[in-house]
Amino acid sequence: MPRASTQVAASSAPGHSDRGHARFSPSASERWLACPGSIPFIELLVATGNIQDPSLDRSGHAANRGTLAHELGEARLILNDPLVYPPDTAEGQAWRRAFDAMPAADQELIERHATAYFRYVTGLVSVLRDMATVPEGVHTFYETRVDLTREVWGSIDAAIILGRELWVIDLKTGHRAVSPVENTQLMTYAAGLAKRMRWEVDAIHLIIVQPEVESEPLVWDTTPAALKRHLRRVNEAVAKAGAWDARRPEFTPGDHCTYCPAKGECPAQREVATQVFGSALGDPAPEAGGAASPLTLRPVGSLTPEQRAFILTHEKAMREWLDAVRDDVVRNHRAPPGFKIVASNSRTRWRDEDEAVRYIQGFNPTLMRAALPTITDARRAIPAEAFAQLTETPVGAPTVVPESDRRPALPPPGEVFAEPAP
């Protein structure tokens, strides 16, 4: 196979947790390609204080775990060592603190993701180097920024170029299966790299590594022509977003709305929900004076087959709208009448597993199996005072419950860190 005819300069990107945010992010491309108006609408809602800036949103536990797995995989690829951890820099020490704070099961998951990713990428690089005329003909890019247009850019996990052939690899750490077929995020990265190569490319391979879902990576092959069509679609979406008029807004609701930060404010989402809750289930009868009464739902047994089909088709929109109401209450810490915001229930865990192992081995070795006993077994078997010393129950995430719930109401976030009164 010939040596690469085009050198592609790699510009190292910041770590996953420190990257900038493109206006049109490849990771959100499925949404803004389908609904270009979502971009200016989100910006308008942020500017008017109706929603929090999504770029400032703190990641949840699963996202933090995914970030640590990506950064561990990056360190191992750059240093070509399957056992290495991020170097002892300020960033590396921050990584270690975050990793050490993870439960043991999550640490194992992070290791498994990073190991599978490292083995696949290095294995592919090794095979390609064996095929190349000279090893230097294989160009690798890890955590590299790729620009498709001025407003559309992002950082790839990994990419490889050999001659006129391109591989783009993305590590996914979630439990929801992700396919590389027509994957707009990977196509955006691939189109950006193909542009760098001056479109001197014949074959493109898009690859998803997702150890929690598939034992082997998924590969989809595409063509330069398909990437050029994708680029035209990107340009059209960016142009539509630029011409968006808040006085006559246009939106396109669909499955791509799932992670849209504006879905709770979106009129198109509300229209779908109104059709579902109103038209499909029966319009509420007006009260005396003309005001609408609370919506009443028909008995399930009375629904026609057409109504059942409509409800099942739009079930996701119903749930997303309801979730958006709850999320808005928690995010803004404004419990409506009759409700309060409390810490959700969380599971008790070992404070220090090594200390717990030492204690239980000394107290009752039969409790020990290949690992620590379950919290339930230990609670039944060891003294309550010792159990309290060895375990902790973390504060759960905020949730909304009726006022009759026994848990104490949480103070607003600002009050938690407020200075004590003199």
Buried (B, 14 or more C-beta within 10 A) or exposed (E): EEBBEBEBEBEEBEBBBEBEEBBBBBBBBBBBBBBBBBBBBBBBBBEEEBBBEBEEEEEEEEBBBBBBBBBBBBBBBBEEEEEBBBEEEEBBEBBBEBBEEBBEEBBEBBBBBBBBBBEBBBEBBEEBBEEBEEEEBBBBBBBBBBBBBEBBBBBBBBBBBBBBBBBBBBBBBEEEEBBBEEBBBBBBBBBBBBBBBEEEBEBBBBBBBBBBBBEEBBEBEBEBEBBBEBBEBBEEBBEBBEEBEEEEBEBBBBEBBBEBBBBBBBEBBBEBBBBBBEEBBBEBEEEEEEEEEEEEEEEEEEBEEEBEEBBEEBEBBBEBBEEBEEBBBBEEBEBEEEBBBBBBEEEBBBEEBEEBBEBBEEBEEEBEEEEBBEBEEBBEBBEEEBBEEBBEEEEEEBBBBEEEEEBEBBEEEEEEEEEEEE
